[in-house]
């Protein structure tokens, strides 16, 4: 094995351990809705950090690897860890080590040194806020659009650390830069292709090394197609199938594994659509594939409840823009819809607004509010859907 391959393997192993450690360091609250207060867990993998982690004698060193200081307490050096063994055995060893440390020092460790791998440490930054999602880490897929922007802003305002993901490129880079103007270092952008297993796994590894794990996942990635069934090319249908169905499946599968490894529950919110209960002619491929995505969410709610994971859906009607961000869906299908109805862009938005009972313009922030209802756990709910459509009689039952 080359040095580079050895380094990559060590990073993968540390990324596997980080969520377990983060879960063990979370403080139980006794509240069934918010059972744990999480920590932000960072990693050090420099040569200096790995060398420091290799010997318990280094706890007596005058200086710790930057940015660590002796004020953060004595490091924990867990012994006899089988990194490649079963996750439950690894959790038991780490749990016992943390319990022994806590009994001796009357507090949990904030620096954990892992031989040959590096150091995990609790972010020492003092955050005195009382925001409901403080220290929670949220992942939003397909973020760089109107709905994604509204959701990301809402999560940041409630205190989250946020990972915005989308396909790599200027669009994601610019989107992340805009969010950093709002929340600085609480935002990071990570390119993830939700249809690519390797891309998703690497993205989760990056998140685990950055902040220790994930608490909230918003499944927002999706693509549209506006054509009658008789006119749809099979390859076009398969393109929607790959993103809207396989992308949701892959996200649910990998996040389920992550949440189980972390052991502190979690929240998954799927951005569905009003087209699930009320499909439209000429929108069959989108309606069908989003219905499959929605159904995967309902199944996940049945399977993951035993782990303290809640899975819910929000179902918006047409959202055209949020701030400077336009909906990718409506940029693609809007021109044909405008042509079919003889309307300009403003007229098309008015058409969709006028068809709901409340005559309401549905915005990305409205979708965000529905996401936040679930993410902040206002009620003990899983497997449910909140319509965000101004009231559409043909989308009942509500």
BALOBA-1460 file (C-alpha; in Angstrom, 3 decimals):
// residues 398
<rec num="1" residu="x" x="0.000" y="0.000" z="0.000"/>
<rec num="2" residu="x" x="1.400" y="3.414" z="-0.972"/>
<rec num="3" residu="x" x="1.622" y="6.278" z="1.520"/>
<rec num="4" residu="x" x="-1.261" y="8.005" z="-0.250"/>
<rec num="5" residu="x" x="-3.452" y="4.881" z="-0.107"/>
<rec num="6" residu="x" x="-2.571" y="4.443" z="3.567"/>
<rec num="7" residu="x" x="-3.557" y="8.056" z="4.236"/>
<rec num="8" residu="x" x="-6.870" y="7.629" z="2.415"/>
<rec num="9" residu="x" x="-7.610" y="4.455" z="4.366"/>
<rec num="10" residu="x" x="-6.890" y="6.233" z="7.654"/>
<rec num="11" residu="x" x="-9.225" y="9.067" z="6.689"/>
<rec num="12" residu="x" x="-12.013" y="6.568" z="5.911"/>
<rec num="13" residu="x" x="-11.500" y="4.862" z="9.275"/>
<rec num="14" residu="x" x="-11.547" y="8.159" z="11.158"/>
<rec num="15" residu="x" x="-14.723" y="9.151" z="9.292"/>
<rec num="16" residu="x" x="-16.298" y="5.866" z="10.429"/>
<rec num="17" residu="x" x="-15.375" y="6.490" z="14.067"/>
<rec num="18" residu="x" x="-16.339" y="10.174" z="14.211"/>
<rec num="19" residu="x" x="-20.159" y="9.695" z="14.226"/>
<rec num="20" residu="x" x="-19.860" y="7.025" z="16.943"/>
<rec num="21" residu="x" x="-17.775" y="9.336" z="19.130"/>
<rec num="22" residu="x" x="-20.074" y="12.288" z="18.426"/>
<rec num="23" residu="x" x="-23.073" y="10.215" z="19.488"/>
<rec num="24" residu="x" x="-21.344" y="9.096" z="22.701"/>
<rec num="25" residu="x" x="-20.378" y="12.681" z="23.584"/>
<rec num="26" residu="x" x="-23.930" y="14.010" z="23.068"/>
<rec num="27" residu="x" x="-25.633" y="14.873" z="26.342"/>
<rec num="28" residu="x" x="-28.959" y="13.104" z="27.099"/>
<rec num="29" residu="x" x="-31.747" y="15.574" z="27.897"/>
<rec num="30" residu="x" x="-34.579" y="13.377" z="29.197"/>
<rec num="31" residu="x" x="-36.837" y="14.984" z="26.554"/>
<rec num="32" residu="x" x="-38.459" y="12.401" z="24.246"/>
<rec num="33" residu="x" x="-38.665" y="14.894" z="21.375"/>
<rec num="34" residu="x" x="-35.127" y="16.280" z="21.722"/>
<rec num="35" residu="x" x="-33.331" y="13.380" z="23.415"/>
<rec num="36" residu="x" x="-29.754" y="14.671" z="22.985"/>
<rec num="37" residu="x" x="-27.806" y="17.908" z="22.846"/>
<rec num="38" residu="x" x="-25.151" y="17.261" z="20.183"/>
<rec num="39" residu="x" x="-21.616" y="18.592" z="19.891"/>
<rec num="40" residu="x" x="-19.635" y="19.779" z="16.906"/>
<rec num="41" residu="x" x="-16.761" y="17.319" z="16.593"/>
<rec num="42" residu="x" x="-13.780" y="18.301" z="14.457"/>
<rec num="43" residu="x" x="-10.810" y="16.264" z="13.276"/>
<rec num="44" residu="x" x="-7.056" y="16.668" z="12.927"/>
<rec num="45" residu="x" x="-5.212" y="14.376" z="10.518"/>
<rec num="46" residu="x" x="-1.905" y="16.191" z="10.078"/>
<rec num="47" residu="x" x="1.368" y="14.313" z="10.583"/>
<rec num="48" residu="x" x="1.804" y="16.164" z="13.891"/>
<rec num="49" residu="x" x="-1.676" y="15.136" z="15.056"/>
<rec num="50" residu="x" x="-1.186" y="11.471" z="14.099"/>
<rec num="51" residu="x" x="2.172" y="11.353" z="15.889"/>
<rec num="52" residu="x" x="0.631" y="12.957" z="18.986"/>
<rec num="53" residu="x" x="-2.226" y="10.444" z="18.995"/>
<rec num="54" residu="x" x="0.148" y="7.488" z="18.891"/>
<rec num="55" residu="x" x="1.253" y="7.636" z="22.545"/>
<rec num="56" residu="x" x="-0.584" y="8.301" z="25.795"/>
<rec num="57" residu="x" x="2.624" y="9.860" z="27.103"/>
<rec num="58" residu="x" x="1.907" y="12.864" z="24.907"/>
<rec num="59" residu="x" x="-0.870" y="13.863" z="27.321"/>
<rec num="60" residu="x" x="1.971" y="15.273" z="29.423"/>
<rec num="61" residu="x" x="3.347" y="17.392" z="26.575"/>
<rec num="62" residu="x" x="3.676" y="21.114" z="27.141"/>
<rec num="63" residu="x" x="1.844" y="21.879" z="23.913"/>
<rec num="64" residu="x" x="-0.842" y="20.080" z="21.966"/>
<rec num="65" residu="x" x="-1.193" y="20.178" z="18.167"/>
<rec num="66" residu="x" x="-2.813" y="23.445" z="17.075"/>
<rec num="67" residu="x" x="-5.540" y="24.535" z="17.537"/>
<rec num="68" residu="x" x="-5.787" y="22.374" z="20.680"/>
<rec num="69" residu="x" x="-4.726" y="23.714" z="24.066"/>
<rec num="70" residu="x" x="-4.211" y="22.183" z="27.492"/>
<rec num="71" residu="x" x="-7.171" y="24.248" z="28.721"/>
<rec num="72" residu="x" x="-9.417" y="21.755" z="26.914"/>
<rec num="73" residu="x" x="-8.509" y="19.039" z="29.404"/>
<rec num="74" residu="x" x="-6.513" y="15.848" z="29.229"/>
<rec num="75" residu="x" x="-6.917" y="13.852" z="26.035"/>
<rec num="76" residu="x" x="-8.484" y="10.406" z="26.002"/>
<rec num="77" residu="x" x="-6.364" y="7.672" z="24.395"/>
<rec num="78" residu="x" x="-8.723" y="4.711" z="23.805"/>
<rec num="79" residu="x" x="-6.841" y="1.432" z="23.725"/>
<rec num="80" residu="x" x="-7.322" y="-1.830" z="21.817"/>
<rec num="81" residu="x" x="-9.704" y="-0.536" z="19.144"/>
<rec num="82" residu="x" x="-10.427" y="-2.909" z="16.273"/>
<rec num="83" residu="x" x="-11.171" y="-0.296" z="13.620"/>
<rec num="84" residu="x" x="-12.181" y="-2.905" z="11.062"/>
<rec num="85" residu="x" x="-14.371" y="-4.903" z="13.435"/>
<rec num="86" residu="x" x="-18.167" y="-4.708" z="13.845"/>
<rec num="87" residu="x" x="-19.510" y="-1.233" z="14.584"/>
<rec num="88" residu="x" x="-21.219" y="-2.384" z="17.793"/>
<rec num="89" residu="x" x="-17.966" y="-3.749" z="19.210"/>
<rec num="90" residu="x" x="-16.209" y="-0.524" z="18.307"/>
<rec num="91" residu="x" x="-18.997" y="1.483" z="19.966"/>
<rec num="92" residu="x" x="-18.743" y="-0.664" z="23.127"/>
<rec num="93" residu="x" x="-14.988" y="-0.109" z="23.409"/>
<rec num="94" residu="x" x="-15.326" y="3.647" z="22.879"/>
<rec num="95" residu="x" x="-18.277" y="3.864" z="25.256"/>
<rec num="96" residu="x" x="-16.332" y="2.073" z="27.989"/>
<rec num="97" residu="x" x="-13.315" y="4.341" z="27.483"/>
<rec num="98" residu="x" x="-15.428" y="7.493" z="27.647"/>
<rec num="99" residu="x" x="-17.286" y="6.194" z="30.722"/>
<rec num="100" residu="x" x="-13.997" y="5.436" z="32.527"/>
<rec num="101" residu="x" x="-12.680" y="8.903" z="31.660"/>
<rec num="102" residu="x" x="-15.905" y="10.538" z="32.875"/>
<rec num="103" residu="x" x="-15.777" y="8.636" z="36.164"/>
<rec num="104" residu="x" x="-12.193" y="9.749" z="36.752"/>
<rec num="105" residu="x" x="-12.490" y="13.399" z="35.716"/>
<rec num="106" residu="x" x="-16.216" y="14.038" z="36.281"/>
<rec num="107" residu="x" x="-16.708" y="15.162" z="32.687"/>
<rec num="108" residu="x" x="-16.611" y="13.705" z="29.209"/>
<rec num="109" residu="x" x="-13.399" y="14.107" z="27.199"/>
<rec num="110" residu="x" x="-13.165" y="16.852" z="24.613"/>
<rec num="111" residu="x" x="-10.033" y="15.497" z="22.890"/>
<rec num="112" residu="x" x="-9.936" y="11.886" z="21.679"/>
<rec num="113" residu="x" x="-6.649" y="10.583" z="20.280"/>
<rec num="114" residu="x" x="-6.893" y="7.586" z="17.941"/>
<rec num="115" residu="x" x="-3.697" y="5.719" z="17.265"/>
<rec num="116" residu="x" x="-2.448" y="5.923" z="13.657"/>
<rec num="117" residu="x" x="-5.526" y="7.928" z="12.643"/>
<rec num="118" residu="x" x="-5.472" y="11.371" z="14.238"/>
<rec num="119" residu="x" x="-7.455" y="13.410" z="16.735"/>
<rec num="120" residu="x" x="-11.158" y="14.148" z="17.204"/>
<rec num="121" residu="x" x="-12.005" y="17.150" z="19.356"/>
<rec num="122" residu="x" x="-15.082" y="19.022" z="20.478"/>
<rec num="123" residu="x" x="-15.252" y="22.521" z="19.007"/>
<rec num="124" residu="x" x="-14.198" y="24.747" z="21.915"/>
<rec num="125" residu="x" x="-15.932" y="27.806" z="20.468"/>
<rec num="126" residu="x" x="-18.347" y="29.335" z="22.961"/>
<rec num="127" residu="x" x="-21.850" y="29.584" z="21.505"/>
<rec num="128" residu="x" x="-24.209" y="31.180" z="24.015"/>
<rec num="129" residu="x" x="-27.230" y="31.138" z="21.737"/>
<rec num="130" residu="x" x="-30.418" y="29.328" z="22.704"/>
<rec num="131" residu="x" x="-31.463" y="28.625" z="19.137"/>
<rec num="132" residu="x" x="-33.427" y="25.364" z="18.811"/>
<rec num="133" residu="x" x="-31.048" y="23.705" z="16.330"/>
<rec num="134" residu="x" x="-27.769" y="24.834" z="17.917"/>
<rec num="135" residu="x" x="-24.913" y="22.385" z="17.215"/>
<rec num="136" residu="x" x="-27.120" y="20.296" z="14.930"/>
<rec num="137" residu="x" x="-25.684" y="19.491" z="11.527"/>
<rec num="138" residu="x" x="-28.034" y="19.644" z="8.538"/>
<rec num="139" residu="x" x="-27.451" y="18.280" z="5.035"/>
<rec num="140" residu="x" x="-29.525" y="19.632" z="2.129"/>
<rec num="141" residu="x" x="-29.271" y="17.816" z="-1.222"/>
<rec num="142" residu="x" x="-29.898" y="19.626" z="-4.496"/>
<rec num="143" residu="x" x="-29.596" y="22.833" z="-2.505"/>
<rec num="144" residu="x" x="-28.620" y="25.437" z="-5.102"/>
<rec num="145" residu="x" x="-32.069" y="26.646" z="-6.159"/>
<rec num="146" residu="x" x="-35.126" y="28.537" z="-4.948"/>
<rec num="147" residu="x" x="-36.515" y="25.946" z="-2.529"/>
<rec num="148" residu="x" x="-33.026" y="24.926" z="-1.408"/>
<rec num="149" residu="x" x="-32.096" y="28.531" z="-0.659"/>
<rec num="150" residu="x" x="-35.208" y="29.072" z="1.442"/>
<rec num="151" residu="x" x="-34.608" y="25.852" z="3.382"/>
<rec num="152" residu="x" x="-30.905" y="26.582" z="3.949"/>
<rec num="153" residu="x" x="-31.609" y="30.090" z="5.229"/>
<rec num="154" residu="x" x="-34.263" y="28.782" z="7.621"/>
<rec num="155" residu="x" x="-31.992" y="26.081" z="9.042"/>
<rec num="156" residu="x" x="-29.148" y="28.549" z="9.546"/>
<rec num="157" residu="x" x="-31.412" y="31.009" z="11.320"/>
<rec num="158" residu="x" x="-32.370" y="28.269" z="13.773"/>
<rec num="159" residu="x" x="-28.710" y="27.618" z="14.626"/>
<rec num="160" residu="x" x="-27.676" y="24.719" z="12.376"/>
<rec num="161" residu="x" x="-24.300" y="23.964" z="10.934"/>
<rec num="162" residu="x" x="-25.190" y="23.437" z="7.279"/>
<rec num="163" residu="x" x="-23.851" y="21.371" z="4.392"/>
<rec num="164" residu="x" x="-25.224" y="22.537" z="1.048"/>
<rec num="165" residu="x" x="-24.757" y="19.912" z="-1.658"/>
<rec num="166" residu="x" x="-25.340" y="19.924" z="-5.384"/>
<rec num="167" residu="x" x="-23.449" y="18.933" z="-8.499"/>
<rec num="168" residu="x" x="-19.909" y="20.360" z="-8.581"/>
<rec num="169" residu="x" x="-19.348" y="23.684" z="-10.288"/>
<rec num="170" residu="x" x="-19.811" y="27.429" z="-10.148"/>
<rec num="171" residu="x" x="-23.490" y="27.147" z="-9.220"/>
<rec num="172" residu="x" x="-22.738" y="25.384" z="-5.927"/>
<rec num="173" residu="x" x="-19.664" y="27.533" z="-5.244"/>
<rec num="174" residu="x" x="-21.609" y="30.768" z="-5.681"/>
<rec num="175" residu="x" x="-24.538" y="29.442" z="-3.653"/>
<rec num="176" residu="x" x="-22.239" y="28.465" z="-0.774"/>
<rec num="177" residu="x" x="-20.536" y="31.860" z="-0.856"/>
<rec num="178" residu="x" x="-23.918" y="33.581" z="-0.516"/>
<rec num="179" residu="x" x="-24.824" y="31.437" z="2.491"/>
<rec num="180" residu="x" x="-21.461" y="32.155" z="4.109"/>
<rec num="181" residu="x" x="-22.437" y="35.818" z="4.052"/>
<rec num="182" residu="x" x="-25.262" y="34.825" z="6.414"/>
<rec num="183" residu="x" x="-23.566" y="32.315" z="8.707"/>
<rec num="184" residu="x" x="-19.810" y="32.235" z="8.042"/>
<rec num="185" residu="x" x="-18.072" y="29.051" z="9.128"/>
<rec num="186" residu="x" x="-21.377" y="27.330" z="9.946"/>
<rec num="187" residu="x" x="-21.759" y="26.727" z="6.208"/>
<rec num="188" residu="x" x="-19.837" y="24.449" z="3.898"/>
<rec num="189" residu="x" x="-20.556" y="23.332" z="0.352"/>
<rec num="190" residu="x" x="-19.758" y="19.761" z="-0.673"/>
<rec num="191" residu="x" x="-20.321" y="18.490" z="-4.228"/>
<rec num="192" residu="x" x="-22.484" y="15.358" z="-4.170"/>
<rec num="193" residu="x" x="-24.130" y="13.568" z="-7.076"/>
<rec num="194" residu="x" x="-27.044" y="11.772" z="-5.389"/>
<rec num="195" residu="x" x="-27.136" y="9.183" z="-8.177"/>
<rec num="196" residu="x" x="-23.513" y="8.160" z="-7.607"/>
<rec num="197" residu="x" x="-22.849" y="5.881" z="-4.646"/>
<rec num="198" residu="x" x="-19.161" y="6.753" z="-4.424"/>
<rec num="199" residu="x" x="-19.878" y="10.479" z="-4.561"/>
<rec num="200" residu="x" x="-22.416" y="10.221" z="-1.752"/>
<rec num="201" residu="x" x="-20.193" y="8.092" z="0.493"/>
<rec num="202" residu="x" x="-17.236" y="10.441" z="-0.001"/>
<rec num="203" residu="x" x="-19.480" y="13.389" z="0.818"/>
<rec num="204" residu="x" x="-20.568" y="11.796" z="4.093"/>
<rec num="205" residu="x" x="-16.941" y="11.074" z="4.975"/>
<rec num="206" residu="x" x="-16.079" y="14.741" z="4.421"/>
<rec num="207" residu="x" x="-18.957" y="15.811" z="6.668"/>
<rec num="208" residu="x" x="-17.942" y="13.383" z="9.417"/>
<rec num="209" residu="x" x="-14.387" y="14.726" z="9.378"/>
<rec num="210" residu="x" x="-15.584" y="18.354" z="9.364"/>
<rec num="211" residu="x" x="-18.254" y="18.283" z="12.099"/>
<rec num="212" residu="x" x="-18.479" y="14.712" z="13.350"/>
<rec num="213" residu="x" x="-21.832" y="13.675" z="11.914"/>
<rec num="214" residu="x" x="-25.291" y="14.710" z="10.750"/>
<rec num="215" residu="x" x="-28.618" y="15.256" z="12.550"/>
<rec num="216" residu="x" x="-30.988" y="16.550" z="9.853"/>
<rec num="217" residu="x" x="-31.232" y="15.607" z="6.184"/>
<rec num="218" residu="x" x="-33.411" y="17.412" z="3.650"/>
<rec num="219" residu="x" x="-33.859" y="15.343" z="0.479"/>
<rec num="220" residu="x" x="-34.378" y="18.125" z="-2.036"/>
<rec num="221" residu="x" x="-32.570" y="16.909" z="-5.155"/>
<rec num="222" residu="x" x="-34.965" y="16.332" z="-8.060"/>
<rec num="223" residu="x" x="-35.492" y="17.108" z="-11.744"/>
<rec num="224" residu="x" x="-38.635" y="17.680" z="-13.878"/>
<rec num="225" residu="x" x="-39.962" y="16.792" z="-17.299"/>
<rec num="226" residu="x" x="-43.016" y="18.304" z="-18.955"/>
<rec num="227" residu="x" x="-44.248" y="15.968" z="-21.704"/>
<rec num="228" residu="x" x="-47.254" y="13.798" z="-22.415"/>
<rec num="229" residu="x" x="-46.631" y="10.098" z="-21.861"/>
<rec num="230" residu="x" x="-46.959" y="9.387" z="-25.580"/>
<rec num="231" residu="x" x="-44.091" y="11.789" z="-26.311"/>
<rec num="232" residu="x" x="-41.602" y="10.775" z="-23.608"/>
<rec num="233" residu="x" x="-38.357" y="9.199" z="-24.744"/>
<rec num="234" residu="x" x="-37.370" y="6.228" z="-22.574"/>
<rec num="235" residu="x" x="-33.956" y="7.698" z="-21.847"/>
<rec num="236" residu="x" x="-35.594" y="10.903" z="-20.582"/>
<rec num="237" residu="x" x="-37.838" y="8.900" z="-18.283"/>
<rec num="238" residu="x" x="-34.842" y="6.963" z="-16.995"/>
<rec num="239" residu="x" x="-33.046" y="10.252" z="-16.296"/>
<rec num="240" residu="x" x="-35.865" y="11.310" z="-13.951"/>
<rec num="241" residu="x" x="-36.017" y="7.843" z="-12.477"/>
<rec num="242" residu="x" x="-32.305" y="7.945" z="-11.659"/>
<rec num="243" residu="x" x="-32.407" y="11.307" z="-9.848"/>
<rec num="244" residu="x" x="-35.875" y="11.314" z="-8.288"/>
<rec num="245" residu="x" x="-36.086" y="7.645" z="-7.274"/>
<rec num="246" residu="x" x="-32.563" y="6.236" z="-7.114"/>
<rec num="247" residu="x" x="-31.241" y="9.501" z="-5.667"/>
<rec num="248" residu="x" x="-33.817" y="9.389" z="-2.873"/>
<rec num="249" residu="x" x="-33.166" y="5.700" z="-2.252"/>
<rec num="250" residu="x" x="-29.396" y="6.158" z="-2.069"/>
<rec num="251" residu="x" x="-29.753" y="9.154" z="0.261"/>
<rec num="252" residu="x" x="-32.111" y="7.274" z="2.567"/>
<rec num="253" residu="x" x="-29.924" y="4.170" z="2.624"/>
<rec num="254" residu="x" x="-26.668" y="5.937" z="3.415"/>
<rec num="255" residu="x" x="-28.203" y="8.349" z="5.935"/>
<rec num="256" residu="x" x="-29.986" y="5.483" z="7.703"/>
<rec num="257" residu="x" x="-26.636" y="3.731" z="8.144"/>
<rec num="258" residu="x" x="-25.075" y="6.966" z="9.384"/>
<rec num="259" residu="x" x="-27.831" y="7.673" z="11.915"/>
<rec num="260" residu="x" x="-27.685" y="4.118" z="13.267"/>
<rec num="261" residu="x" x="-23.903" y="4.409" z="13.626"/>
<rec num="262" residu="x" x="-24.233" y="7.729" z="15.464"/>
<rec num="263" residu="x" x="-26.915" y="6.402" z="17.775"/>
<rec num="264" residu="x" x="-28.724" y="9.660" z="18.577"/>
<rec num="265" residu="x" x="-31.683" y="9.490" z="16.179"/>
<rec num="266" residu="x" x="-32.202" y="12.083" z="13.467"/>
<rec num="267" residu="x" x="-34.634" y="13.745" z="11.107"/>
<rec num="268" residu="x" x="-35.169" y="13.210" z="7.387"/>
<rec num="269" residu="x" x="-37.463" y="15.549" z="5.490"/>
<rec num="270" residu="x" x="-38.244" y="14.783" z="1.855"/>
<rec num="271" residu="x" x="-39.296" y="17.619" z="-0.439"/>
<rec num="272" residu="x" x="-42.167" y="15.949" z="-2.240"/>
<rec num="273" residu="x" x="-44.744" y="17.725" z="-4.428"/>
<rec num="274" residu="x" x="-48.454" y="18.356" z="-4.742"/>
<rec num="275" residu="x" x="-48.188" y="16.194" z="-7.871"/>
<rec num="276" residu="x" x="-48.078" y="13.087" z="-5.678"/>
<rec num="277" residu="x" x="-51.740" y="13.333" z="-4.562"/>
<rec num="278" residu="x" x="-52.750" y="15.411" z="-7.581"/>
<rec num="279" residu="x" x="-50.775" y="14.538" z="-10.750"/>
<rec num="280" residu="x" x="-51.086" y="16.676" z="-13.839"/>
<rec num="281" residu="x" x="-51.461" y="15.780" z="-17.512"/>
<rec num="282" residu="x" x="-48.179" y="16.369" z="-19.280"/>
<rec num="283" residu="x" x="-46.344" y="15.913" z="-16.001"/>
<rec num="284" residu="x" x="-46.547" y="12.138" z="-15.755"/>
<rec num="285" residu="x" x="-42.862" y="11.245" z="-15.499"/>
<rec num="286" residu="x" x="-42.284" y="13.817" z="-12.759"/>
<rec num="287" residu="x" x="-45.468" y="12.888" z="-10.881"/>
<rec num="288" residu="x" x="-44.713" y="9.150" z="-11.009"/>
<rec num="289" residu="x" x="-41.065" y="9.372" z="-9.974"/>
<rec num="290" residu="x" x="-41.788" y="11.834" z="-7.174"/>
<rec num="291" residu="x" x="-44.562" y="9.531" z="-5.964"/>
<rec num="292" residu="x" x="-41.977" y="6.745" z="-5.731"/>
<rec num="293" residu="x" x="-39.659" y="9.069" z="-3.801"/>
<rec num="294" residu="x" x="-42.527" y="9.945" z="-1.459"/>
<rec num="295" residu="x" x="-43.350" y="6.280" z="-0.908"/>
<rec num="296" residu="x" x="-39.720" y="5.491" z="-0.082"/>
<rec num="297" residu="x" x="-39.977" y="8.145" z="2.621"/>
<rec num="298" residu="x" x="-43.071" y="6.544" z="4.103"/>
<rec num="299" residu="x" x="-41.346" y="3.164" z="4.155"/>
<rec num="300" residu="x" x="-38.258" y="4.690" z="5.784"/>
<rec num="301" residu="x" x="-40.488" y="6.137" z="8.516"/>
<rec num="302" residu="x" x="-41.625" y="2.586" z="9.338"/>
<rec num="303" residu="x" x="-38.135" y="1.117" z="9.313"/>
<rec num="304" residu="x" x="-36.204" y="3.852" z="11.120"/>
<rec num="305" residu="x" x="-38.534" y="4.776" z="13.977"/>
<rec num="306" residu="x" x="-36.918" y="2.106" z="16.155"/>
<rec num="307" residu="x" x="-33.656" y="4.080" z="15.928"/>
<rec num="308" residu="x" x="-35.235" y="7.393" z="16.913"/>
<rec num="309" residu="x" x="-35.216" y="8.643" z="13.314"/>
<rec num="310" residu="x" x="-38.241" y="10.548" z="12.051"/>
<rec num="311" residu="x" x="-39.033" y="10.724" z="8.325"/>
<rec num="312" residu="x" x="-41.557" y="13.232" z="7.022"/>
<rec num="313" residu="x" x="-42.469" y="14.957" z="3.775"/>
<rec num="314" residu="x" x="-43.395" y="18.474" z="2.638"/>
<rec num="315" residu="x" x="-45.407" y="18.844" z="-0.577"/>
<rec num="316" residu="x" x="-45.217" y="22.276" z="-2.192"/>
<rec num="317" residu="x" x="-46.975" y="23.568" z="-5.260"/>
<rec num="318" residu="x" x="-45.129" y="25.803" z="-7.724"/>
<rec num="319" residu="x" x="-42.267" y="27.817" z="-6.196"/>
<rec num="320" residu="x" x="-40.769" y="30.141" z="-8.794"/>
<rec num="321" residu="x" x="-38.004" y="31.924" z="-6.890"/>
<rec num="322" residu="x" x="-36.547" y="32.827" z="-3.516"/>
<rec num="323" residu="x" x="-34.372" y="35.907" z="-3.347"/>
<rec num="324" residu="x" x="-32.190" y="35.918" z="-6.442"/>
<rec num="325" residu="x" x="-32.503" y="32.156" z="-6.881"/>
<rec num="326" residu="x" x="-34.937" y="30.843" z="-9.452"/>
<rec num="327" residu="x" x="-36.409" y="27.379" z="-9.426"/>
<rec num="328" residu="x" x="-34.495" y="25.010" z="-11.693"/>
<rec num="329" residu="x" x="-37.726" y="23.110" z="-12.252"/>
<rec num="330" residu="x" x="-39.577" y="26.175" z="-13.501"/>
<rec num="331" residu="x" x="-36.661" y="27.428" z="-15.556"/>
<rec num="332" residu="x" x="-36.874" y="24.118" z="-17.441"/>
<rec num="333" residu="x" x="-40.619" y="23.655" z="-17.791"/>
<rec num="334" residu="x" x="-41.823" y="27.265" z="-17.467"/>
<rec num="335" residu="x" x="-41.414" y="28.284" z="-21.127"/>
<rec num="336" residu="x" x="-43.629" y="25.439" z="-22.378"/>
<rec num="337" residu="x" x="-46.217" y="26.138" z="-19.680"/>
<rec num="338" residu="x" x="-46.255" y="29.843" z="-20.581"/>
<rec num="339" residu="x" x="-46.598" y="29.043" z="-24.279"/>
<rec num="340" residu="x" x="-49.445" y="26.594" z="-23.671"/>
<rec num="341" residu="x" x="-51.401" y="29.183" z="-21.663"/>
<rec num="342" residu="x" x="-50.403" y="32.290" z="-23.609"/>
<rec num="343" residu="x" x="-48.823" y="33.864" z="-20.518"/>
<rec num="344" residu="x" x="-45.572" y="35.605" z="-19.632"/>
<rec num="345" residu="x" x="-43.583" y="34.675" z="-16.501"/>
<rec num="346" residu="x" x="-45.537" y="36.995" z="-14.189"/>
<rec num="347" residu="x" x="-48.792" y="35.762" z="-15.669"/>
<rec num="348" residu="x" x="-47.825" y="32.143" z="-15.093"/>
<rec num="349" residu="x" x="-47.053" y="32.826" z="-11.440"/>
<rec num="350" residu="x" x="-50.397" y="34.601" z="-11.064"/>
<rec num="351" residu="x" x="-52.117" y="31.599" z="-12.663"/>
<rec num="352" residu="x" x="-50.697" y="29.201" z="-10.077"/>
<rec num="353" residu="x" x="-51.436" y="31.647" z="-7.268"/>
<rec num="354" residu="x" x="-55.045" y="32.129" z="-8.337"/>
<rec num="355" residu="x" x="-55.834" y="28.416" z="-8.455"/>
<rec num="356" residu="x" x="-55.323" y="27.804" z="-4.701"/>
<rec num="357" residu="x" x="-57.987" y="28.549" z="-2.094"/>
<rec num="358" residu="x" x="-55.946" y="31.161" z="-0.244"/>
<rec num="359" residu="x" x="-54.779" y="32.860" z="-3.458"/>
<rec num="360" residu="x" x="-51.321" y="32.635" z="-1.909"/>
<rec num="361" residu="x" x="-47.948" y="32.884" z="-3.578"/>
<rec num="362" residu="x" x="-45.950" y="29.862" z="-2.391"/>
<rec num="363" residu="x" x="-42.325" y="30.726" z="-1.613"/>
<rec num="364" residu="x" x="-39.149" y="28.899" z="-0.703"/>
<rec num="365" residu="x" x="-39.503" y="30.315" z="2.801"/>
<rec num="366" residu="x" x="-42.935" y="28.714" z="3.125"/>
<rec num="367" residu="x" x="-41.380" y="25.348" z="2.266"/>
<rec num="368" residu="x" x="-38.617" y="26.098" z="4.766"/>
<rec num="369" residu="x" x="-41.172" y="26.738" z="7.510"/>
<rec num="370" residu="x" x="-42.703" y="23.315" z="6.899"/>
<rec num="371" residu="x" x="-39.255" y="21.692" z="6.997"/>
<rec num="372" residu="x" x="-38.497" y="23.498" z="10.255"/>
<rec num="373" residu="x" x="-41.738" y="22.276" z="11.818"/>
<rec num="374" residu="x" x="-40.403" y="18.743" z="11.486"/>
<rec num="375" residu="x" x="-36.726" y="19.565" z="12.123"/>
<rec num="376" residu="x" x="-37.516" y="21.317" z="15.411"/>
<rec num="377" residu="x" x="-39.852" y="18.468" z="16.408"/>
<rec num="378" residu="x" x="-42.902" y="20.507" z="17.313"/>
<rec num="379" residu="x" x="-44.988" y="17.323" z="17.557"/>
<rec num="380" residu="x" x="-44.167" y="13.583" z="17.897"/>
<rec num="381" residu="x" x="-44.728" y="12.908" z="14.204"/>
<rec num="382" residu="x" x="-43.259" y="10.625" z="11.567"/>
<rec num="383" residu="x" x="-44.508" y="9.426" z="8.174"/>
<rec num="384" residu="x" x="-46.568" y="12.595" z="7.665"/>
<rec num="385" residu="x" x="-46.868" y="15.174" z="4.888"/>
<rec num="386" residu="x" x="-47.413" y="18.925" z="5.159"/>
<rec num="387" residu="x" x="-48.955" y="20.451" z="2.004"/>
<rec num="388" residu="x" x="-47.481" y="23.855" z="1.132"/>
<rec num="389" residu="x" x="-49.834" y="24.807" z="-1.669"/>
<rec num="390" residu="x" x="-52.259" y="27.494" z="-0.507"/>
<rec num="391" residu="x" x="-55.022" y="24.901" z="-0.412"/>
<rec num="392" residu="x" x="-55.697" y="22.754" z="-3.479"/>
<rec num="393" residu="x" x="-59.008" y="20.856" z="-3.258"/>
<rec num="394" residu="x" x="-57.870" y="18.247" z="-5.777"/>
<rec num="395" residu="x" x="-54.802" y="17.480" z="-3.636"/>
<rec num="396" residu="x" x="-56.927" y="16.171" z="-0.758"/>
<rec num="397" residu="x" x="-56.978" y="14.204" z="1.508"/>
<rec num="398" residu="x" x="-54.893" y="16.692" z="3.417"/>
